[in-house]
Amino acid sequence: LGRYYQFNRQMPDSAVYFYRQAIKMNPYIGYLYRRVAEVQNSTGDFESAMNSSLQAIELDPSDAFAYSTLAFSYEKQQLNELALENFDKAIELAPSQAGFAVDKGYHLYRIGKYQEAFDVLQKSNVRNAYTTQVMAESCLILGKLADANTLITESLSFEVNNPWSNYAMARTQAALNQSSGALNYLEKALQNGLNRNVVVN
């Protein structure tokens, strides 16, 4: 029932209630604490999620997803080094789960470690509209304009109307002194929902 209310009904309080009922019946299953932590993260209760994840890890130190869930809790509390440590532990335990590396790459980007973010995402071999966009943004910030241009083109091939990818392409074109191309992509970004305040700022 916990899974049903977590995923199908999206009723976090009910999900936690039923997970805790299951824990009462068998308090030694780490997976259940991890599920509680996932729900707590989704509602913004990051400190409680951290404690639930730590309980999950204590009971099952091999649960890579528990370390990833804990990393997310740390990230949201701006405990960045602890977040990285736990992303790394998740990757170590389940190297075939490319999503852990992607999450680490996004975290590195968000804390301003752009070269490391690019390297981790490139190594993950996960290519979609968002991973290529983040890699492109990292290259753009690092001044690697040719690489940024290539990656944004790839990102747009996944999602041609993505406003952020179009805006990134506009900035890249502007940096390459391609003013007409920059204006064209900026117009596409605005048409597809980019907030004008972003451009002004």
N, C-alpha and C positions, 0 to 999 in steps of 0.2 A: 504493500500500500504506500510506503514511503516513496518508492520510485514513481508510482502512479501520480501522486500529488506533486512530486518534484518536477516531472517532465511533461505529463499529459495535462494536468490541471493547472500547473504553475501556482500552487498554493503552498508557499514555503512554511507557514506555521503548521499546517496539517502534515506536511512532509516530515518536518522535524519531530512532531508528535509521534508519528508512526515509527520512524527510525528509533526514537528513544524507547518506545514500547518493545521493539525488537531487541534493543540493547539490554533491557531489563531481563528478557528471557535468556539472552546469551551475551554477557558483557565482554566476551573475549574475542569477538570478531572485529578486527580492526577496520574492515571495509565499511561497517556501519557508521563508525565515527567519522570516517572520511566523507561519507555521504552527507552527514550532518554538517561537516565543515563546508562542503560545496554549497549547500543551501544557505548557510550563514554568510559565506562570501557573496552570494547573489543578492542578499538583502543589505549588504554593507556592514554587517556585524563582524568586522575583520579580526578583532581581538578574540572573540569567541571561536571564530573559525580557526584561528591559529592554535588555540588550546585543543580543539577537537582533532585537528590534524596531528598534533603532537601525540595525542592519545592513540590515534590510528597507527602512527609510526612505532610507538612503543609496543603495540600488540603485533604489528606486522612490519618489520623493518625492510621488507622486500617490496612493499607496495609503492611503486614509482609514482603512481597518481597521487598518493598522499603527500609526497614531497613536492609535487607540482602544485597541489592545492595550497600547501603551506607557503610555497614561494609567492603565490598570488596574494595571500594574506599579508606577507611581509612587504611586498611591493606596494600595496595600497596603504600601508603604514609608513612608507618611505624608508623602510629598513632595507636598503638596496643591496648591501653586501650579503645579508642573510638570504635575500631573495635569490641572488645569483648562486649562492652555495647550494640552495635546495633545487634550483633548476638543474644545476650540474649533477646533483645526486640522482634526480629523476632520469637524466640522460644516461648516466652511468648504469643505472639499473635496467633501463629499457632503451638501448640505443636504436632499436628499430622503430621506435615511436617518434617519428620526425616532428610531431607537434610540440614535443618538449623543447626541441632546439628552436623551433619557430617562436615559441613563447619567450624563450631566453633572448632571441634576437630582437623581438619587439621591446622587451624590457631594456635592453642595452640602448636601443634607439631612444626610448623615452627618457633615459637618464643622461643622454648626450654623448654616449660612447659610440659614435657613428661608424668608425672603421671596424670596431669589434662587432657591431650589429650587422654590418654588411658581410663580414667574414662568416659569422655564424649562420646567417640566412642563406648565403651562397652554398655553404657546406651542407645545409639541410636538404638541398635539391627539391624543396617544395616551391612550386611556381604557381601563383594565382594572382589575381588583381591586386591583393593587398601586400603580399610578400614582395612582389616586384616594385610596387609603389614605395614601400619603406626602403628597399635597397636603393631605388632611384633617388629618394629624398636624401639618404645618407651620402650618396655620391655628389649630389648637388651642393650640399652643405660643405663637403670636403673639397669642392672645386673640380671634381672629376666630371666635366661637362659632357664629354663624349659618352662615357659610361652611363651617366644619368639619362642622356637622350635615348640610348639604346634600351635601357630598362623601362623608361616611361612608355616608349613605343610598345614594348612587350606588355606592360600593364594595361594599356589601352586596347590591346588585342583581346584581352580577357573581358574587359568591360568598357566599351568605347565611350559611354556617357558618364563615366565616373568623374565627378566634379573635381576631386582632389588630384587625380592623375592629370586631368586637363590643365589644372592650375599649375601643377609641377612642370608640365611641358611648357606652359607659357613662360614661367620663370627661367627655364632652361634656354628657351629660344631667345629670351631677352638677354641672358648672359652671353649667348653666342652672337649677339647683335643682329638677330633675325627679327626685326620689329614687326613685320607684317604677320609672321608666323606666331609671334607672341600674342599679338592682339586677337588673332583668330582663335587660339586655344583659350585665352582668357574669356572671350565671348562664349565659347562652348561651356566653360566651367560655370559661368554665371547663369547661362540658360538651364543648366542641369542642377541648379540649387546651391551653388557656392554663395555663402553670405558675403555681401558686398563689404561689410565691415572688415572681413579678413584681408581683402585687397587693400583697403584704405590703411589698415594697420601694418 
